[in-house]
Each structure stands twice: as structure tokens, then as C-alpha cells.
């Protein structure tokens, strides 16, 4: 065996495993499809093993292929990172950034922040996925994500920016008609509007400085997978809801919504910027992180800022 590893071959192998196709890999790497095929054959000959099961319709990793994939992917990532870093240092920031963000927060708060960054760095391309279901940063190859939660995945590299209060809100007309609850048990008589990914589901949990904790199960009149979708029903006086302050802020300022049970608190959530473990951040990614941290921690709903 040659002393020098076939680094280019392993990088191409990682890209084939990612795309599942010689043709797609050739297109992404701007090489001939024959080059990709010959590279995989060269690796398999060198390793004396088969890396892919090939049929006319599909391509899947063999057991040996799976065993090699993690390290091969690291070779590809490190190669891309070193070239990007050298290029960025010699010129301006350039390249693509893949970012994941929650739907409501992303559309209402992240999206308006993007144009100034794009104007300052015209050679940086942004690819953003808005989804309330948390993306797998490693397998889906995201560079950075915004998470509004109490993080449980300790493998991610996280930077906590601020805490976000969860407020019990409703329209003035609704409270005039149904009355303002003073204790969590009063909520059983109210129409609940619910975000289906809420931490405690239909059991709303509150904490009081003197009276401790209290949970109350509620009948749900509207259950949605996007918290912003609750706003029209709230404004129309159809019920009350627990909303993060960043979603309710403008309606609270205008008087379209009011808070209730202010002496009973819901545990706040935190806004984080997270990145995959063990990956060097290209300069363009770090620049976006610093830009977003500065902008987000200056928002009027940002509490306990730590950015």
C-alpha cells in the first residue's frame, strides 16, 4: 500500500455517499462521471473491498462503506473548509451557508435581518430552511441553526443569546366576554389555542413566587404546528394561548392582545445559535453568527441577554 492516503479518492467517496449517485457527484464536483466511477474503483481495489452495492436503479453503502464514511466525510469537510478559509482570507467572504430556523421566528424576525448581511457580503449565498421540526445539523449538512428551546443535544456547539418569555395572551374582547383568569385552575373554563409542539402539550404549567407550581389541563379548540397561525384567532377573540414574547410583542404594543395571570410565570425558553460538533467554521459562517447575535440580542423582547 502506498504511504500517502488517497485523500482525493476518499473525498469523492464521501460526496458519492451524500448524493447517492455518480452523476450527481460529477455535477457537484465539476468533473466527468467517468472520473468519479474510476475513483471509486481505484479505492475499492486499493482497499480490497467493495464500498457500494450498485444496481441499475440504486447505490447503497456496503458494511465497509459505512465503516469508512464518517472519516471520509471529515476529509471532505476539512478540504472544503481549508480552501474556503484561504479563499476568504485572500479575497472577500464567499461561498454558501446553510442555515435552519424555526418557521414563525424565522419568517418574522430572521428574514428581515438578512438583506443588510447580503448587501455587505454579495459573494455569500444563503440557503435557509424554515421548519419547526429541528433539523439534524450533521446529517443534513447545515452550517448553523437557530434553536428556541432548552437544548438537550449536548453534542452541538451552542451559543446562548437570550431568554424568551412565554406569555398567556388573549384579545381584550375575549377577556371582556370570558373574564380574565386569575389562577391556572380558571383556565379549564376558557378556550385554549395550542401550539402542538409546546413542551407540556395540553397541560399548561405555571409557577408562582409564593404558591409554587400548578398544572392545568385544557380543552384545545385550535391546535396548530405553527405558533404564528394562532395570531388571527387570538386577535378575533376566539380564545387564549401561551405565546413566546417575540410573536406577541407587536400585538401587545398595539393593544390587540393583553396578558393575563402576570403573577403566574411559565418557564422561559432560550434562543441559541448552534453549530455542528467538531467542524471548523468558515469565516463566512462566523461572520453570519456574529451579525445575527448582535441583531437578535438587541430586539426588545430579548431578556437576560448573554450574546
C-alpha positions in Angstrom: 0.0 0.0 0.0 1.2 3.5 -0.8 2.3 5.5 2.1 0.2 8.6 1.0 -3.5 8.1 1.6 -5.8 8.7 -1.4 -7.3 11.8 0.1 -9.0 12.9 -3.1 -10.5 9.5 -3.5 -12.0 9.5 -0.1 -13.4 13.0 -0.6 -15.1 11.8 -3.8 -16.3 8.7 -2.0 -17.9 10.9 0.7 -19.6 13.0 -1.9 -21.0 9.9 -3.7 -22.3 8.6 -0.4 -24.0 12.0 0.2 -25.6 12.3 -3.3 -26.2 8.6 -3.9 -25.2 9.0 -7.5 -22.1 9.1 -9.6 -23.8 11.6 -12.0 -24.9 14.0 -9.2 -21.4 13.8 -7.7 -19.8 14.6 -11.0 -22.1 17.6 -11.4 -21.4 19.0 -7.9 -17.6 18.5 -8.2 -17.5 19.6 -11.9 -15.7 16.5 -13.1 -16.6 13.8 -15.6 -18.8 11.0 -14.4 -16.1 8.5 -15.6 -13.7 10.2 -13.2 -16.0 9.5 -10.3 -16.5 5.9 -11.3 -12.8 5.3 -11.8 -12.0 6.9 -8.4 -14.4 4.6 -6.5 -13.0 1.6 -8.4 -9.5 2.7 -7.5 -10.4 3.0 -3.8 -12.1 -0.5 -3.8 -9.0 -2.0 -5.5 -6.7 -0.3 -3.0 -8.8 -1.4 0.0 -9.5 -4.9 -1.5 -13.2 -4.5 -0.6 -16.5 -3.2 -2.1 -17.7 0.2 -0.8 -21.0 0.4 -2.7 -23.7 -2.0 -3.7 -24.6 -1.0 -7.3 -27.7 -1.8 -9.3 -29.1 -0.1 -12.4 -31.5 1.8 -10.1 -29.8 2.4 -6.8 -26.5 2.7 -5.0 -26.1 1.8 -1.3 -23.1 1.6 1.1 -21.7 -1.8 2.0 -20.7 -2.5 5.6 -17.2 -1.5 4.7 -18.5 1.7 3.1 -20.4 2.6 6.3 -17.3 2.0 8.3 -15.3 4.4 6.2 -18.0 7.1 5.7 -17.5 9.2 8.9 -13.8 9.7 8.4 -14.1 10.2 4.7 -16.8 12.8 5.2 -14.4 14.5 7.6 -11.7 14.6 4.9 -14.2 16.2 2.5 -15.3 18.8 5.1 -11.7 19.7 6.1 -10.7 20.1 2.5 -13.7 22.3 1.8 -13.0 24.3 5.0 -9.3 24.9 4.3 -10.0 26.1 0.7 -12.8 28.3 1.8 -10.8 29.8 4.6 -7.8 30.5 2.4 -10.0 32.0 -0.3 -11.9 34.1 2.2 -8.7 35.5 3.7 -7.3 36.3 0.3 -10.4 38.0 -1.1 -13.8 38.7 0.5 -16.3 36.4 2.2 -17.7 34.0 -0.3 -19.4 30.6 -0.5 -22.7 29.1 0.6 -24.1 29.0 4.2 -26.9 26.5 5.1 -29.0 27.7 8.0 -32.0 26.2 9.8 -34.5 28.2 11.8 -38.0 27.7 13.3 -40.8 28.7 10.9 -42.5 31.5 12.7 -39.4 33.1 14.2 -37.5 32.7 11.0 -40.1 34.4 8.8 -41.0 37.2 11.2 -37.6 38.0 12.7 -34.7 36.3 10.9 -35.8 37.0 7.3 -35.9 40.9 7.8 -32.3 40.8 9.1 -30.9 39.1 6.1 -30.8 41.9 3.4 -28.1 44.0 5.2 -25.9 40.9 5.6 -26.4 40.0 1.9 -25.6 43.6 0.8 -22.4 43.6 2.9 -21.3 40.2 1.6 -22.6 39.8 -2.0 -20.5 36.7 -2.7 -22.1 34.7 0.2 -25.1 32.6 -0.8 -27.7 31.8 1.9 -29.7 28.6 1.8 -32.3 28.7 4.6 -34.8 26.1 5.7 -37.7 27.3 7.9 -39.1 24.4 9.8 -40.5 23.9 13.4 -39.1 20.4 13.4 -35.5 20.5 14.4 -33.1 19.6 11.6 -30.2 17.2 12.1 -27.3 19.6 11.5 -24.8 16.8 10.9 -26.7 14.5 8.5 -28.4 17.4 6.7 -25.1 19.3 6.5 -26.3 22.6 8.0 -23.6 25.1 8.9 -25.6 26.8 11.6 -29.1 26.8 13.2 -31.3 29.0 15.4 -32.9 27.0 18.2 -35.5 28.4 20.6 -35.6 25.7 23.3 -33.8 24.3 26.3 -31.2 22.3 24.4 -30.8 18.6 25.2 -28.3 17.6 22.5 -25.0 18.2 24.2 -23.0 17.3 21.1 -24.0 20.5 19.4 -21.9 23.6 19.9 -24.3 26.2 21.3 -24.1 29.9 22.0 -26.9 31.1 24.2 -28.1 34.6 23.2 -31.1 35.4 25.5 -34.1 34.1 27.2 -37.7 34.4 25.7 -40.7 34.8 28.0 -43.8 32.7 27.4 -46.9 34.9 28.0 -50.6 34.0 28.5 -52.4 36.3 26.0 -55.8 37.0 24.6 -57.8 39.8 23.0 -59.4 42.5 25.2 -62.8 41.5 23.7 -62.3 37.9 24.7 -61.3 38.7 28.2 -64.3 41.1 28.5 -66.6 38.3 27.4 -65.0 35.3 29.2 -63.3 37.1 32.1 -59.6 37.2 32.9 -58.3 34.1 34.7 -56.6 34.8 38.0 -55.4 31.2 38.8 -54.4 28.4 36.5 -57.4 26.3 37.5 -59.6 29.1 36.0 -58.3 28.1 32.6 -60.4 25.0 32.5 -63.3 27.3 31.7 -61.6 29.0 28.7 -61.0 28.3 25.1 -57.4 27.2 24.6 -55.5 27.8 21.4 -52.4 25.5 21.3 -49.1 25.2 19.5 -48.8 21.4 19.1 -45.0 21.3 19.7 -45.4 23.0 23.1 -43.3 21.4 25.8 -46.2 20.2 28.0 -48.9 19.7 25.4 -52.4 20.4 26.6 -51.2 20.6 30.3 -50.2 24.1 30.9 -47.7 24.5 33.7 -47.2 27.7 35.7 -45.0 28.8 38.6 -45.9 31.4 41.3 -43.4 33.1 43.6 -45.5 32.2 46.7 -47.7 29.3 45.7 -45.3 27.2 43.8 -46.1 25.2 40.6 -49.6 24.3 39.2 -50.5 22.4 36.0 -53.9 22.7 34.4 -55.2 20.5 31.5 -57.2 22.5 29.0 -59.7 21.6 26.2 -58.0 22.6 23.0 -60.1 24.5 20.5 -57.4 25.1 17.9 -54.2 23.0 17.6 -51.5 24.1 15.0 -48.0 23.2 14.1 -47.0 26.8 13.6 -47.5 29.2 16.5 -47.8 32.3 14.2 -51.0 30.7 12.9 -52.7 31.3 16.3 -52.4 35.1 15.9 -55.6 35.6 13.8 -57.7 33.5 16.1 -56.3 35.3 19.1 -57.0 38.8 17.7 -60.5 37.6 16.7 -61.2 36.8 20.4 -61.5 33.0 19.9 -59.6 32.1 23.0 -56.3 32.5 24.8 -52.8 31.0 24.2 -49.3 30.7 25.5 -47.2 32.6 23.1 -43.5 33.5 23.0 -43.0 37.2 23.6 -41.3 37.7 20.2 -44.6 36.6 18.5 -47.0 38.6 20.7 -44.8 41.7 21.0 -46.3 43.9 18.3 -49.9 42.9 19.2 -49.2 43.7 22.9 -47.8 47.1 22.0 -50.8 47.9 19.8 -53.3 46.7 22.3 -54.7 43.9 20.0 -53.7 41.5 22.7 -53.3 41.6 26.5 -51.6 39.4 29.0 -53.3 37.6 31.9 -52.2 36.0 35.1 -49.0 38.1 35.2 -48.1 36.8 38.7 -48.0 33.2 37.4 -44.9 32.6 35.2 -44.3 29.9 32.5 -40.7 28.7 32.4 -38.9 30.8 29.7 -37.2 29.3 26.7 -33.8 30.3 25.4 -32.6 31.5 22.0 -29.4 29.7 20.8 -27.2 29.7 17.8 -25.9 26.2 17.3 -23.3 24.6 15.0 -22.3 21.0 14.3 -19.7 19.4 16.6 -16.1 19.2 15.6 -16.3 21.3 12.4 -14.3 24.4 11.8 -16.4 27.4 11.0 -15.5 29.1 7.7 -15.1 32.9 8.0 -18.4 33.5 6.3 -20.3 31.3 8.8 -18.6 33.1 11.8 -19.5 36.4 10.2 -23.1 35.5 10.0 -23.1 34.2 13.6 -21.7 37.4 14.9 -24.1 39.5 12.8 -27.2 37.6 14.0 -26.0 37.6 17.6 -25.7 41.4 17.6 -29.1 41.9 15.9 -31.1 39.4 17.9 -29.8 40.4 21.3 -30.9 44.0 20.5 -34.6 43.0 20.0 -37.0 44.5 22.5 -38.3 41.0 23.6 -34.8 39.7 24.3 -34.4 39.1 28.1 -31.3 38.1 30.1 -29.1 38.8 27.1 -25.9 36.7 27.1 -24.7 37.3 23.5 
